[in-house]
Amino acid sequence: MSSTLSRISVAVLGALLAWPAIIAAQNYPTRTIRIIVPYAPGGSTDVVFRLLAPRLSEDLGQPVVVDNRPGGSSTIGLDLAAKSPPDGHTWGTPNITFGANPSLMKKMPFDSEKDLVPVSQVTVVTMVLSLHPSVPARSVKELLALAKARPGQLNFGSAGNASANHLATAKFMHMSGAKLTHIPYQGGGPAVISLVSGETSMLFATIPSAIQHIRSGRLRGLAVSRAQRNPALPDVPTVAEAGVPGYEAIEWNGVMVPASTPPAVVRRIHQALAKALAIPALRERIVQIGSEPVGSSPEEFTAFIKSEFSAWAKVIKEVGITVE
């Protein structure tokens, strides 16, 4: 009898301990939701989440704000997210650097595999190899010829060390033999501004951050980074088509929340994201700026992130990418 009572007591205690989380999930959200974008305004992640924020707010019934926290190859913003209260009111937005950082950095401020819980991959983003119009090259082959004639004299910008732009360009240099000088900035927006102003010569810019400048003629788009052409820039060839066979580099972004966030809250956030990404007008807008809506499940996003850790560990070793 005492054994039975003991089991009942443990079950009751477990239920009592779980009760606050259940109540929190039922009431969620109760205040403003903060989406931490670990880059400066103007980059692809920032653009996408600013499009999503109003729709998410409508569905969740609370204000949704984007909070830019650039620096540290996205680790500053994601560390802040990881160490926030696990109640679903602070979201982190990882991207390609999340998968690469553990293989690049000797010491991370948080545990990439334990301190954040995947909710959903939001978009896949194509990059476009963009030049300032002053650079005398109108194709990838002409750019490579120029770079090989002037080794190290042409520079390229990035959103920071180990950012998507940096990783894509390092892979481009490795596969083509070009030698270019890296100039890192504190985000995709500043990197694009530096290219438009002529401070830098080249940038693998995400299409959302560069497309208006390409359409206006302030930048020259030579090639897109994926294996297939992008509908936002249908006349621009792929890098593989244009002179570097086999080349592909893609950017992505998603939502993660602090570990120990109640599963019911994680499901509610995923539901809101999936609902927003299913709105035809919003999907069309996202496609128009060069991104591809995804909206995967937490389980699918978890598997994707694990594959990113593995893939980038291999690429970084083979290509020899380093954080400066």
Sequence and secondary structure as in RCSB ss.txt:
>XXXX:A:sequence
MSSTLSRISVAVLGALLAWPAIIAAQNYPTRTIRIIVPYAPGGSTDVVFRLLAPRLSEDLGQPVVVDNRPGGSST
IGLDLAAKSPPDGHTWGTPNITFGANPSLMKKMPFDSEKDLVPVSQVTVVTMVLSLHPSVPARSVKELLALAKAR
PGQLNFGSAGNASANHLATAKFMHMSGAKLTHIPYQGGGPAVISLVSGETSMLFATIPSAIQHIRSGRLRGLAVS
RAQRNPALPDVPTVAEAGVPGYEAIEWNGVMVPASTPPAVVRRIHQALAKALAIPALRERIVQIGSEPVGSSPEE
FTAFIKSEFSAWAKVIKEVGITVE
>XXXX:A:secstr
 HHHHHHHHHHHHHHHHHHHHHHHHHH   S EEEEESS TTSHHHHHHHHHHHHHHHHHTS EEEEE   GGGH
HHHHHHHTS SSSSEEE  BHHHHHHHHH S  SS TTTSEEEEEEEEEEEEEEEE TTSS SSHHHHHHHHHHS
TTTSEEEESSTTSHHHHHHHHHHHHH    EEEE SSHHHHHHHHHHTSSSEEEEEHHHHHHHHHHTSSEEEEES
SSS  TTSTTS BHHHHT TT   EEEEEEEEETT  HHHHHHHHHHHHHHHT HHHHHHHHHTTEEE    HHH
HHHHHHHHHHHHHHHHHHHT    
